[in-house]
Amino acid sequence: MNRDDAAQAEEHRARRRGQLFVVLAAIAWSTAGVMQRELSVNTATQLAGRAFFAALALAVFVYFLSRGRPLHAFRAMGLAGLAVAALTAVASGMFILALNHASVANVLFMQAASPVAAALIAWLALGETVSRRTGIAMGIAIVGVGLMVGGPGSGGVLGVSASFLMMLSFAVSIVIVRHRREVSMAPAIFLSQVIVLLVALPLAEPGAVTREDLALLVLLGVGQMGLGLAFLTMGARLLPASEVALITLLEVVLGPLWVWISISEQPSATTIAGGIVVILAVLLQATDKTRASVARGPTTVRSPAR
């Protein structure tokens, strides 16, 4: 095997690892709706509780990822890391707020627009190209989402607004992580949960938390948020922004499915049909043989003059 073949094989393996990490992140995130529906505390307490346990889990993750040098990792993330922290905090907070004012399916449907937003932002800001196959897969995904959107349970102005801010923040953060893939953004993800905790804690009611609530908040923080963000942080550095956002559409399908199975929040027939189309789009992208650009260094920023 010559040097070019070896480099291509390594790129292929790195891309497959990235895809696996992002799939695992989507599975972890998809459990949010079913657990959040069982909580009996207010929105601020939900946010503070989940953020507290997520921060604990992510602190351990940052420590081991930095090989015992967390302060160095925090300094290395720079302004890009601070931006990711702020954006992830907004996305995290808006996600829980939206879930409290709209159905799980409708919240996740809005999030499904993130592949289009991420690809557009990456193209405009970074000059990151979108392959023909990714473009086709995104088009198929949009058709699937179009089948699912428009039903009842949107949550009104508050539900839709929170969902939109969640989607936009998520898309921009993915683009930044991809652009600065040479820097670990795990400290930024930890910092995002600290921000959520500090904002929500003054309005939280810790005394109202039952044993069942506590167990669910631990699962939401450590499993759903902590592991989900950890997996995304590792996977987003190895894949184009559009592909990351597209694979996370699995959450859009799995989230309503878990809620349907557990608490009978049944999606409509068009929702099910759209979910199947979204899965096909994700599979189309995941089996793409096109060479990834993970080993070619940071993406060049497009000139503002263009």
Protein Blocks (a to p, Z undefined) as FASTA:
>chain_A
ZZklmmmmmmmmmmmmmmmmmmmmmmmmmmmmmmmmmpcbdfklmmmmmmmmmmmmmmmm
mmmmnnopamlmmmmnommlmmmmmmmmmmmmmmmmmmmmccfklmmmmmmmmmmmmmmm
mmmmnopacdfklmmmmmmmmmmmmmmgopehklpjmlmmmmmmmmmmmmmmmmmmmmmm
mbcfklmmmmmmmmmmmmmmmmpcfklpcfklmmmmmmmmmmmmmmmmmmmmmmmmmpcf
klmmmmmmmmmmmmmmmmmmmnopacdfklmmmmmmmmmmmmmmmmpcbdcfklnopadd
ddfkZZ
